[in-house]
Amino acid sequence: MHDDRYDHDPVAAMKSRRGPTQRRQVPLARGLVVEHTETEWCGAVVGARDGLVHLEDFRGKVRAFALSDGFLVDGLPVTLSMPQRAPQRQRTASGSFAVGEQRARVAMPSRIFVEGKHDAELVEQVWGDDLRVEGVVVELLDGADNLEQVLAEFKPSAERRAGVLLDHLIQGSKETRIAQNIERGPFGAHVLIVGHPFVDIWASVKPERVGLGAWPEIPRSVEWKAGICRALGWPSDEPADLADAWSRIRGRVRSFRDLEPSLVGRVEQLIDFVTVGT
C-alpha cells in the first residue's frame, strides 16, 4: 500500500511574495484608529505635525510616530498622508474672486473714461481682471476739458452708458463745473461722473507706500508732479523723469489696499454703473 503523504514538498509549493506590499493611501483624520505595524501600538489620531502622527491609546497615553512608518487600518496595510486642503480661491488686485481661465468678453457698448494715461494704467493694474471679464473698455480723455466733446461723439444712452473718473472733483474746481454742466445736459441721465479729491492720481496711492507720512503740499507756482519728485529726492527736469517717478510709485501698488478708499470706491461705482443689466 502506497503512502503519498511524502510525495509533495509543502515548502516548495509556497509562492514567494513578489514586490512591495501594496498600501492604500489614507488621509489623516482626527479619531481615525490605526496600528503602528512595528510596535503594534494602536490608537486614535489626535494630531499630526512636522512629519509625525500622534496616536492616543485607550488609556489616554499618546505616542508619536513618523508619518512614513507602516500602519494598519482595519488590519490592512496603509500609508498615512496629510489631508489635502481645499484650494483657496484666488483674488484679483481689486479684491474680487478670480474666475480662472476665462477669455475676455467682447467689449460692451458702455465705456469708462479717465483723464489721462496714468489714471488708465492704475485702473488697469488694479481692476484690469474685472474689466476684461465684464467687457468694459477704458478710454482716455486727455484732460477734463475734452469731456463734453468726447461725450457728444460717444452719444450716451440707456444701452450705452458712460462712466467718467475725474481728478480734483471738489467744490469750486474746474472739474466740478464741467461735471455739473454735463449732468444738466442731454446725456446727463446716462452719464455718471465721479472723482477723487486729489490734484493728481499719483496722490491716490497711500503715501506710506513711498515712504511718506503724507503727500506734501506743493505751491501753485510749482508743477505738482515735479514738486512731488523733488520732495522725494527724485529727478524731475525731464518728461522721462516724471514717467520714471510714476513707474516707481505705481510699482508700490499691489492691490486696492495700497490705494486711498476715496479712489477705490469711485472706480467700483463706475464699474457697477456701466455693467448694470449685463
Protein Blocks (a to p, Z undefined) as FASTA:
>chain_A
ZZfklmpcfklmpccdedjaddddddddehiacddfklopacddfbdeehiacdddfkop
acdddfkbccdeehiacddddddddddddddfkopacebjaddddddfbdcddfblmlmm
mmmmmmmmmmmmnopacddehiaklmmmmmmmnopafklccddddehiaehiaklmmmmm
mmmmmklmmcccdddfbfbfklmpcfklnopabdcdddfkbcfklmmmmmnopafkbmkl
mmmmmmmmmmmpmbfklpcfklmmmmmmmmmmmmgoZZ
